């Protein structure tokens, strides 16, 4: 892999810290971090990156909070949960940028997928099990929990009463499905593709059906990292924007899939990683949208109103009591000014406006939507 010739060093602001340790979990959407390291995009911005694979999102959280990791590829909702002290000690957090959109799915056991195909109705399919169904997600406040709960609720299945929800790290999902410990799961790729390849499950929905082009993984750190090392944080965003831009280049998804297959990254067959990793919709994903990493910067801007949506869902499912400061919380977490400064330095356009987001049940969320009452507007909630 060769660093693109267009990447040029610019005058560097003095960096407070030049060696950064970044965490990731074995998922295809860790590609920006892997590309940034292998191509050494950080060198042009004064940074040396060290990647550290983590076994679970809980490990990512713990090592961010302890300072063992400077920043990480992590679940959007995890950051917001930590900010509120859900599932761990309350810590002020920062979202530096969005790393990708789409690229996650809901997979059912083969038995349940057959029942769904026969009955055409999820509640009826679940009734055929004769017991309470067990579904896995990857972190209690994470994106996969929110996509799974939204998808279930939109079909009349209450995610807090009608199923048992369990947390399993992404790399362990397929084995749990194969051992009949699960009836369904929501996880990122390539684990849905692997479940199908091994004949233990079938993908029945894509998270882009729940929220088209939803934000997924973010580059996150503690907020005191941004305060102590603002130039370093800015340089890190510049580096990751270069990596995301590179991933949109011809043939680069195929190239990075070969590297992701290595044992120190994901460690599975390259073909399984590539199966749902292209920049166009593969034939196996007829209803889904492709994983997006850059699209001229449309992917990466950390819209505060998108972050605030997670707070409405925490309220919806009883994780927090209703409160009126969702916008202020999101604006304190999402480092939009720092992002704008970094994007300008690497000539990445910032989206002109915040557009409304429409969900699978017709609900609309945008920057003008009052948070008060939104979570209570759903028929299925807590």
N, C-alpha and C positions, 0 to 999 in steps of 0.2 A: 504494500500500500504506500503510495507516494502522496505527500502533502501537495494539494493543488497549487499550481504556480501563481494563481491570482492572490494567494494569501500573503499579504505584505505586513511587515511590522510597522506600527505607527509609534509616534512618540509616547512613551509610557509614563504614566503618573507613577511616582514612587509607590511600590507595593509594600504593605505592612507585613505581608506573609507571602512567600513564594512557593512553598511546597504544601499542597493540599491533599488530604486523604478523603476520598469520596466513596460512599457506600452505594451498593446496588443489590437487587435481588435478581435471581436467574429468570429473566423474562426478556422477550424480544424487544420490548420498549425501553430496555436499558441501552439500546444501540447508540444513542448520542454520547453516553459516557465512554463506551467502548471505542467508538470512532475517535472521540477527542483524545483518548489515551494513545491508541495505536498510531494515529496520524500526528500526535504531539501538537495539536492546535494550540495548546496553552503556551508553547514556547514563544510564539509571536506576541503574546500578551504578558510575558514575564512569569508564567506559571509552569510548575512541574506537577503533574497529576499522578496520584497513586490510587488505584482502584482496589476496593475491598468488598468481595462478595459476602453477603450476609444470608443466614439461613432462613430468616423470616422478617416480616415487617416489624414485629416487636423488637427484634435485635437491632434493626435500623433505628427505631425510636430510641432505644436505650443508649446506643452508641452516639447518636446525635446529642442526647442530653448530657452524657458524661464527658463529651468533648473528644472521644476517640475518633469520631468522624467530624470533619469540618462542614460537609454538606452531603446531600444524598439525593439519589433518584428515589422518590417515595410517592405514596398515595396522597392525592390532594386532601381527601377527608381525614387522613391520619394527622396531617399538620394542624387542621382546624380542631380536631379532637384534643390534641396535646395543648393547644392554646387555651382550651376550656377546662383542662384538667380531667378529661375523660379517659379512663384506661391507663392512667399514669400521672406522674406529678405535673402540675400546671407549669408551663414554661412558655414565655413569649417567643413566638416562632415567626419565620419569614419565608414566604414563597417568592423566589427570585424570578422564575419563569415557568411556563408550561413546556414540558418536554415532548409530549405527543397527545394526539387525540384519537379516539376509537381504539380498536384492536383488542377488545375483551369480548367474552361470550358467556352464555349460559348453556351448559351441557347437562343432559339427563342420562341416567343409567339406561342401558339398552332396553330393559324391561319397561321402565317408565316412558321412554320415548315411543315404544310400541303402543303402549296404552294411550298416549296422547294422540298418536296417529289414528288409532281406532275410534276414540271417542270425540276427538276434535275439540276437547274442552279440558283445561287443566284441572279444575276441581274434580271432575269425574275421573280423570286419569289417576289423580292422587288417591281417590277413594278405593281404587283397585288394589292398593298396597295392603289394606287391612290394618294399618298402623300409622302412627305419626311419621310423616316423611322427614328425612334428614338431608339438609342442604348445607353446603360449605361455602364460606366466603373467606377472605384473607385477613381481615382486621375489623374489629367491631365498628369503628367510625370510618372505615376506608371506602374507597369508591366501589369495590365489588359488593360490599354489603348494601350500599345505597342503590346500585343498579339492580341487584337481586330483589331487594324489597320492593322497589318501584315496579319491576316487571311482574312480580307475584301479585301485588296489590291491584295492578291494572286489570288483572284477570279474575279478581274476586277471591284471591287466596291471601289470608292475613299472615304476614311474615312473622308476627310475634305470637300467634296463637295456633295457626294451622300447621306449622312446620317447626322442627327443631333446627335452629341455626347454630352451626359450629364453625370455629376458626381453624383453618389448616393452611400452612405455608404453601405457596404455589407449587414448588417441586414435589410435594407429597400428595397432591390432589389425585393424580391418576391412579396411584397405588391404592388409595383409599376407595376409589370408585371400583377398582378391580376386585377388591376384597369385600365388596358389598357392604361397606360401611356407610356409603352415601347413596342417595337417590338422585342428587343433582348438585351442581356447583356453579359458581361464577368466578372466573379467573381470567388472567391475561394469557395471551399466546406465548409459547407454543403449546401449552398444556391442554387446551381444547382439541387442537389438531392431533396431539398424541393420543388422547382418549379415543378419538375416532379411529386412528390408525391401528390401535391395539384392540379394537372391537369391543371396548368396555363401555362406551357411551356415544351419544350423538348430540351434536350442537343443534339446539332448537331456536335459539335467539341470539342476536348480537347486541351488544350494549349500545351500538349506534342506532338501533331501533328505539331504544328507550329515550335517548337524547342524541340526535344526529350531530356528529362532530363534537362530542362532549370532551372536555378536558379530562385527562387521565393522570399520568404521572407528572410530578413537578420537581423542579430542582429546589430543594428546601434546606434551610439551616436554622440555627437559633438566631433570634433577632440581635442578641448581643454580639454575634459574629459580624453582622453587618455594621453595627456601631463601632466595633473595635477595628475592623478591617474594611472600610468602605471601598477603597481602591481595589483591593483584592476581590471583593465580592463583585464589583463591576467587571473586572477582568475575567472572572469566572463566567459571568453571563455572556460576555463577548466570545469566550472560548466555546461555550456550548451552542451559541447561535451559529458559529462557524461549522460545528459538527452537524447540527440539524440541517443547515444549508447543504452540506456535502452529501447527506443522505438522500437528498432529492436529485442528485446527479445521475445520469444514465449508467445503469449497471451497478450502482453503489449499494443498493439493497442486497443484491446477490453477493457482492463482495463481503459485506459486513455479516451476512448470514453464515458464511464460511468461518468467520472468526468467532461469532457467537456460539458455534457448535463446539468450540474448544472446551475442555473440562474446567478451565478456570473461569469460564463465563456461564454458559448454560449446560453444555456437556451432553447434548443429544444429537441425533441425526440431523445434519444440515437440511435435508429435504423437509423435515417436519417444521423447522424454523421458517424456511422459505415459503411453505404452503400458503400461509395467510399474511405474508410479510411484504408483498409487493405494493407499489404505489397505485395500483389499479385493483378493482374488485376481482378476486379469483373466482372461477366457476363454482368452487365449493362454498362460496359465501354470497349466494344470490341476493339476499336482502340486506346485507351489511354494507358498511362503508369502509374503505381502506384505512389502515393505520397511517396517520399523517404526522410528519415531524417538522415541517417548515412552511411550505406553500407561501414563499415570499414573506414570511413573518406572520402570516395570519394565524398560525398555530400557537405561537409562543407568548403573546402578550398576556400577562396575568390579570385579566379583567377582575376587578373586585366584586362585581355583581355575580360573576360565576362562582366565586368562592362563597359568597353569602348564601347561595342556593343550598350548600351543604348544611348550613346552620338551620335552614327551614326544615330540612329532612331530619336533622337531629331532634328538632322539636316535634316533628310529625310522629317519630317513633319513641318519644318519651325519654330520650337521652338527656334533654335539657328542658327546663321550663321556658315558656314563652317569654321573650324579652324584645325590647324595641331598638337594640343597638347593633343589629346584624351588619348594617352598612359600615358603621364605624369599626367594628371588629375586623371586617374584611379589608378595609382600607389600611388598617394598621399592619395586617399580615402581608398583604400583597405589595411588593416593593415596586410600584409602577414607575416612580420617578427614576429610581436606579436603573430599571429596565430600559426606559427611554434613553437615558444617557449612554448605556452600553450599546443599544441598538444603533444609535446615531454613529457611534465610533466604528462600527463594522458595516455601516450602510445597509441596515435592515429597516424596512418601512414599518411603522407602527400602524395598526388598523385605525382607520379614520373615525369609526364610531362603534358604539356598543349596540349590536343588534339584539332583538328579542330572541329567546331560545324557546322552541316549542317541543313538548314532550309527547310520548306515545299516546297519552290519554287526552291530548288537546290542551293541557295546561300550558300557560305561557309565563315565562319568567324573564324579566329584563331589568335594566337599571332603574326604571321608573316604577316598578312594582313594589308597593308597600309590603314590607315583610310581615307587618302585623296582620294576622288572620290568614296568611297564605297557607301555612302548614295545616290550619284547621279547615281549609276549603276542600280537602280531600275526603271522599266518602270512606276510604279505608285508612285509618291512622291509629296510632298507639293502641 
